[in-house]
Amino acid sequence: MTVLLPDAIWRHRPGLDGLLTALGAAEGKARFVGGAVRDALLGLAVNDLDIATSLDPHDVVDRLKAAGIKAVPTGIDHGTITAVLPDGPVEITTLRRDVSTDGRRATIAYTDDWREDAARRDFTINALYADPLSGAISDYFDGLADLEARRLRFIGDAGARIAEDHLRILRYFRFLARYGDNEVDSSAYNACVAAANSLMALSRERIADELMKLLGVAAPVHALRLMVEGGILRPVLPEVTMAGVDRVEALLAREAASGIDGSALRRLAALLPADAALADQVGARLKLSNRARKRLMVALEPGVADETPRALAYRIGVEGAVDRLLLDAGRALDALEALAGWTPPVLPIGGGALITRGLQPGPDVAKALQEVQRLWVAEDFPDDARVAALADQTVSKFQRARQ
C-alpha cells in the first residue's frame, strides 16, 4: 500500500509551487526529504523544509534565478542552495554520496540515485522522501515501520554511521528523546558508548547546539540517564552526573506544574553542579553567548536568605528569578505567582530629591539613596507617597549621624 504525505498548511506556503515548478518536480527531479516528511507523518508542526533534487547545484541556481526566486549559495560546495520564499527559506540539496569521511566532514560526489542519497543519512526515519505533487512516500530502509513503532535505528551499521560523523552520537540521544519509544537499540547504544571519546574531535559549538536541542525537548530525562550511564558526555562535560539528571527531572516537573515554558538553558543549569563559577567555565567551553553564560551564572549563584520573589527579581531580573525559583526544589511554586506579569519598577526618587530635603552633597547622597532603595524593596515597592516618607526618614537619619 502506498503511503501518502498528509496535506497540511506548510505544503501551500506562498511561493512553494513556483519553486517546485522551477526544480522540475513534475518530472521527478525534486522531493521533500527528512524532517518535514517525518514530522508531517507524525502529525507534528513542520518548521524547516528541505528538498532533495537530482539537479546539479549550479543548475538549481540558474533555474531559481530564471523563476525570479532568490537563491543563496549557502553550501554550494556541498550541494546546498537556499531558496528564499516569502514565509522563510527552503534548503535544496543535490543528491549525494560520500566519497570519504573523517568524523567531522565528508568529501561527497553528486549522484542521481535516490537510494544512494538515502544511504548516507543517519536514521531510517530521516531517510524518507515525498513526491511534492502526489505525496507518495519513498522509503528505502523501512523508515515508515520504524516511525510507526517509534523505533530509532541507524541506517546500516551504527558504528560505521558514527565514524562518518561523530555528532551522530548526540543526535541519536536527541532523536531518541523526541521520537523514540525509550526502547533502545542495543547495537546503536553500544556503538555510541564505544565511540564517546570521538566527541572530543568536534567543535564545541556543534556539541552545544545538539545538547541544547536535546535539553529543549519535552522529555529528555531518559536519554540523559542513558548518556550518563554510558559515559557519553564524560569526554566533553565531565561535570554532568546522575545527580544532575535528577535535578533536571525535578525541574521538568516544576516547569509543568507552574505552567512555565521549559528552557534548555535553565535545564542546563540544573544539569550542572550548583556552582556559578563552574557554570561559567562550562559556558565558555561550549562557546555559549555572553548572555547565555551570564544567565547560567545568575541561575546558580547563592541566594539571599529570606529574599522575597519580587526583591529577587528586582536584584537579578525576572528571568533570573524565575530560573532560581524553579531550580530551588525546596521553594513552593506559589512564589512564582508574585512575578506573573510583573515588571520591576524604577525607584521613583533620585539623589537630587535627597539634597532638596537638606542632605549635604557628597558621598552621603549615594549611601542614603541606597538606604531608601533597600527600604522600598523591603516594603515590596510601595507608592510614591511612601517613598517620600522613606526619603524624609533616611535624610533625617543621615543628618543626625553628622551632628
N, C-alpha and C positions, 0 to 999 in steps of 0.2 A: 504494500500500500504506500502510495506517495504521500509524504508528509509535506504540508504547505506552511509557509510562514504566515502567521495571522496578520490580518490587516490592522493597521494602527496609525495614529496621527503622524508619527515620525516618517512614515512611508510617503506622506503627502506634503513634506516640507517644501516651502517655496524654492523654486529653482532646481529641485532634485530631478524632476522629469527631464528638464533640459540637459542636466549633467549626464543622466543615463543615456539619453539620445546621442550626446556627443561622444560617449565612450563606446557606443555600439552595443548596448545591452540587448537590443533586439536580435543581434547576430551572435549572441552568446559570448561577447567579449568582456563582460563585466558582471560581477556578482557581489552581493553583500556577503561579508565574512566576519567571523569572530564574535566579539561581544554583542553586537547588535542582534545577530541571529540567535545566539544563546539566550540573551535576556528576553527577546521577543517571544521565544518559545516557552519561556518560564512565566510569561505574563508580567515581566518587570519593565520599568521605565527604561527606555533606550536614550542614552545621552550622547555617547560617542559613536559616530558612524564611520565604518571602514568599508572600502570597496576594493576587491581584488580584480585585476584585469590582465588579460593576455597581451595587452598593448605595451610596446616599449615606452618607457617614461617620457622620452622626448616627443614621441607621437602623442602621448597624453597631453603634454603642454601645448602642442600645436592645435590639437582638437579643442581644448578648452578655450584657448585664445580665439579661435575661429568662431566659437559659440558665444563669445563675449563673457566668458566666465574667468574671473581672476584665478590664476594658477601660481602658487608659491612653491618653488623647488626646495621644500624643507629637508628632504632627504634623497635628492635625486641620485646621488651616488649609490644608494641602496634601493633605488626604485620607487621612492615615495614622493608623491606630489600632493600638495594640499589645495583643494578647490574651496574657494571662499564663497559660500552661499549666504543669502540674507539672514538665515537663522543660525549661522555658525559654520565652522569648517568641516570638510569631509576629506579624510585621508584616502588616497588612491595609491595602491601599491601593485607593481608589476609582479606576476607570478615568479617565484624564485626557488632556487635550490642551493643548499650550502655546498661550497667547494672545500672550505676548511674553516675551522673554528679554534679559538684558544680559550674559551670560557668567558670571554668578555665581549668579543666582537667576532663577526663572521665575514668571510670572503664569499660572496654569492655570485651566482650566474643566473641569468634570466631563463625562463622555460615557458612553454605553452601547455604544460601538463598540470592540470588542476590537482591531481593526486600527489604529484611530486611537491607541489607547493604546500599541500596539507601535511605532508610527512615531516616537514621541517618545523611545524608548530609544536607547542608544548603539550597541551592536554587534548584529549579527544573532544571534549565539549567546546573547545576553542577552534576546532578544525571543521566547522560546519559552514557551508556556503548556501546562499539562497538566490535563486533567479529573481531579479528585481521585478520582472513583469508577471511571471506565473506564480512566483512564491515557492516553487519547487525546491526542496532541500537536497543538497548533495552531501552525502555522509560517507567518508572513505574509511573510517576507523571505529565504527559503532558508537559514535558520539551521541546519537539520539537515544540509544538504550541507556547509556551512562547518564545522560541528562535526566531521563525519566526516573532512574534509580537513585539520582543524586549521588552518583559514584564518580570519584575523581581519579582518572588514570592518565599517566603519561602515554604519549604515542610511542609505541615500540619499547625499547629497553630504557628504564628510568635512569640508570647510571649514564647511559650514552647521551640522553637528553640533557642531563645536568652538566655533563662535561662540555657540551656545546655552549651552555650559558649558565654560569653558576647562580645567577639571580633566580633561576627557576626553583631553587631550594626555597627561597622566601615566598615566591609566587605559589608554590604548592600549598603552603600553610594558609596563605591568604585565601586562595580559592577553596580550600577545604573548609575554612571558616564560613565563607559566604555561600558556597554551592554544595558542599559535601553533606553526607548524612551522618558524619562523625564515625563512620566505619572506615578505618584506614587500610589502604592497600599496603600490606606489609613490605612488598618489594619496593614500592615508591618511598615509604618511610625509611626503610633501611638504607636506601641509596642516598637519601638526604642526610641521614646521620653520618654515613661514611664519608660524604663529601663536604661536611660542615666547614672544615678548615679552608676550603677553597673560597669561602666568602671574603676572606682577607684580601683576595686579589681584586675585589670590586671597589669601585669608588664609594665613599661614604654617603654621597648624595643618593646613589641608587639604592643603597641599603636603607637609608632613612625614608625614601619615598615608599618602598614596599612595606616597611614597618608601620609607617603612619597609615597606609591604606588598610593594613591588617587591623590595627587598633581602631579604625573607623567603622568596621563592620558591626552589625548588630550583636553578634555572639562570638567574640574572638577567644574566649577563655579556654575552650577545649584545645584549640590549635596552639595556644600559648603554652598550655601544660605539656603537650607533646613536644614542643620545641625545647622547653627546659629539660624535660626528661631525656631527650636525645642529645643535649648539649649543642643544639643548633646555633644558638646565639653566643655561646661562650667565647668563640674566637674574636668576635667584634664587640659584644656587650656583656662582659663577664659580670657586670653588676646585677644582671637580671637573674632572679632566683624564684623558686616556687612561692616564697612569701610575697614577692611582688605580684605574681599571678593571683594569689588570694586577695590582695588589695584591689586589683583590677576587678575581680569578681564582685567584691563588696561595693565598689564604686558603681558598677553597672546596675546593681540593684537599687542604689540610692538615686542614680540618674533616672531610672524608670519610675521609682516611687514618687519622685519630685516633679516628674513631667518635664524635666530639663533635657534638652538635646544632648546626646553624647558628644564628647570631644576627644579626638585622637590624642591631642597634646595633653589634655587632662589625664587621660588613661596612661600615657607615657609617664607622667609624673607619679601615678600610682604604682607603675611597674618598677620604678626606681626606689632605692632607699630614701628615707626622709632626710636628705642632706642637700641643701641648696647649692653648695659649692660643687659637690659631685655631679648634681644635675647640670650645672653649667658646663662642667668638663665633658659630660656626655653630649650635651647640645653642641658643643664646639667640635667634638669628634664626628658627629653626624652632619656637620656643616649646616645646622639649622640657622634660620634667620636670627638676627639680634632680637627681634621682637619675640620670637618663639622661645629663645633661650631665657629671656627676661621673664616670660610667663612661667616657664618651668621653675625658675629660681623662686619667684614670688609664691608659687603654689606650695613650695616645700620649705619655706623659711619658718622658723619657730614663731608661734603665735604669742599674743599678749594676753595675760591672764584676765579673765572676766570682760574681755572686749566684746561689745555688742556687734551684731552683724552690720549695722549701719556705720558704726565707728570704724570697723574693719574696712568696709567698702570705701569710706572717706579716705582712709590712710593708704590703701593699696589699689583702689579701683574696684568697680563692681565685678568685673570678670575675674579678677584675682580672688575676691571674697567668695564668689560662687564656687570657684575651684577649691578653696580652702575648706569651705563648709561641707562640700560633697566628699572631699578626701578624708575628712575627720569622721571616722565611723562612730565615734562616741558622741557626736553632736546631733541633737534632734533635728530632723529635717524641717520642722516648722520655723527654724531660724531663717530659712531662705525666704519665707513669706515677707519678711521685712524689706527685702530687696526687690520684690516683684514690681517692675515699672518705676523704680526709684532711681533718681539721678542725684548724685552727691551735690549739695548746694555749695555756693561760694560764700565765704564769711562776709556778711554784709557791712563790714566796717574796716577801715584801714588805719594806718598809723597817724594820719593827719587828724582823724577824729579824736584820738587819744591826746594829741598835742593841744587841740582845741579845748579839751577838758582840763588842761593845766599841767600835763606831763611835760617835763623838760625834754627838748630834742636831744638825742643821743642813744647810747646802747639800750637804755631802759625801754625805749619805744618798741623795739623788736621783741624784747623779752615780755613786755606787757601784752603785746598783740598775741604772742604765743599762748599766754595765760588765758586771754579772752577766748581764743580758739579752743583751748583744752576744755574750758568750762562749757562752751557752746556745744562741743561734741559730746561731752559727758551728759548734758541735758537733752540729748537727741535733737539737736538743731532747732532750738526754739525760734520764735519770730523776732522781727527787728526790735520791737519794744523791749523784749527780754535781753537781747544783745546789748542795747543801750544801757540797761541796768547793770549788766555784767561789766561793761566798759567803765561805767562810773565806779563800780566796786573795785575794779582792778587798778584804776588810776589812783584812787584813794589809798589802796594798799601800798603801791609803789611810792607815793608821796610820803606816807608815814615812815616807810623804811629809810627815806632820805633825810628825815628830820633828826 
